[in-house]
Amino acid sequence: MNTSESLSITTTFSITDRLPIFSYLVSSNRIRWYRVIMRTFLQHHRELYSYQLTAHEVRDAVRVAFDPNYNLEQCQNDLLALKEWGNVTTIYDSSHASSIASFLSPALLYQATPEAIAIETFLDEQNHASAAQGSLRQGDLPRLWQALQTIDEGLQATALDASPTLGRELAEEWQRAFEVWNTMAREAAQYLANMINAAQQSYTDLEAFQQYKSAVVAYVHGFAQALTQYSRRIREQLAAWDTTDKQKHLISIIAQYLEPPTPTAENRRSPVELRQEAANQVEALVNWFAEGKNADSFRRNALAEVDKVVRRASTLAAATRPSANYATHLHTLARHLLTTRDGEEAQQLFSVAFANHAPIHLPESLVGTPGTTPDTWSVSPWQEAPEVTVHLKPVNRSNRGNLPLEDPIIDNRNIIRELVMQHETRLQAQREHIARLFASPSLDIGAMCSISTDDRAVLMEIIDACLGHPSCQYRALDGSTITLLNVDEQVYTLLEADDGLLFLPRYQLTRQVPASLRAQEEMPETQDNT
């Protein structure tokens, strides 16, 4: 079989054909809307574990993120184009059908295909690749060692009992251990690369760099010690597997459960390819912990970068340390004193430099010729002419006409009165509907032959509220509590009204009335009897 025959023609990512699934990335006029829509599917898939979205939810997401004027028709057209390209699939949503028309033509739910999620995940990883900081996952080393111990025990158990259950559990444990190691190695390499890049930058803040040095030294040394401790154990464990043929047995088990079963045989890889991938995984882990390989090289490079950080901190501290050359300081002080024309300023410089008060009498060459005019003849600043002329506005009635008018006080009493009347009207209408529906404390929908449209609307509101409440209860406006008894009812019934039939489960509801409300309901009956 040649290479072209071994490739599946029905796969999305074919080698020679055009790939329509990438069309939304290169479309000339709607690319921005397509990108936001697929990004929305990725966020719901990754963060909210919500895989199926309605057109209204997609439209709202695009409005918030990009286009406030985005309407439902444009959203449906964009989703239709993405469906034709293979980015999304559609299914019918008949779970919220409340009438025969909505049941016969249910709404559509849109779901991103696995290939589209893979593309968006790759694009997201590329966006965050430059911002990744990396980390030294010290806690992953004991987790990896514990997983390898569990695998060693599983290999001994499968040698005695080769059941499919034990083999599958052993393969799943290996996949968890391999993922832990892969993440730890990738994050450690990224952290070391960031340390190398940071060493090329210049720092001026000594205190901040000293804190950075202390954190880096403790962080890297802790990981290096843990890596030294667990590398030897893991290396010996993997060597023991190689000498006792456990490694070959593990590769066989991994290859057997490496790929889940697919609906079509064309997409399934051959046993030779699966065994080669399993062998590559085991070999990658063995080589990383081999003596003198990645683990030892990373430990040496990390400690070398820590040494650079320590030496740079010492150099920065020496550069910012004050110099002890007193001759230079005295020369600088003398030049400042020579250029000073004020005796008080010269005295302050002398006090700061020698931590002592300057002499009372200074030479004329420093402070100048003493004056003979007494200070009592000096003019007070308050007696001098003002430099700024203040203009005050006259206080009379002619200047009061241009005062700003305040907004009138809004009278909310009419608005509040209308809101109260609307609430009372709605409460009275709901009381009448509930009184007709719950003539008795319990209500069986299957026992009802017909119902009015208004009563049916109130009944559907009560049922929807009960289905959405954790306790399956509805709090009416009059204070009564209505409880739905059989949420998982499988028997359906027809509810006849003037505008058609409603097909729904045969729900049973009960109404609990408070004592105060029961007294108010019984009071009119007593007055009528009187």
Secondary structure, DSSP 8 states (H G I E B T S, - for coil): --HHHHS-SSSSS-SSS--GGGGGGT-SSSHHHHHHHHHHHHHIIIII---EE-HHHHHHHHHHHT-TT--HHHHHHHHHHHHHHTSEEEEEE-TT--SHHHHHS-EEEEEE-HHHHHHHHHHHHHHHHTT------TTHHHHHHHHHHHHHHHHHHHHH---HHHHHHHHHHHHHHHHHHHHHHHHHHHHHHHHHHHHTS----HHHHHHHHHHHHHHHHHHHHHHHHHHHHHHHHHHHHHHTTHHHHHHHHHHHTSS---SSSTTS--HHHHHHHHHHHHHHHHHHHSTTSHHHHHHHHHHHHHHHHHHHHHHHHHHHS----HHHHHHHHHHHHHH---HHHHHHHHHHHHSS---SS--HHHH-----S-GGGS--GGGS--SS-------SGGGSTT----------HHHHHHHHHHHHHHHHHHHHHHHHHTSSSEEEGGG--B--HHHHHHHHHHHHHHHHSTT-EEE-TTS-EEEES-TT---EEEEEETTEEEEEE--EEEEE--HHHHHHHHHHHHHHH-
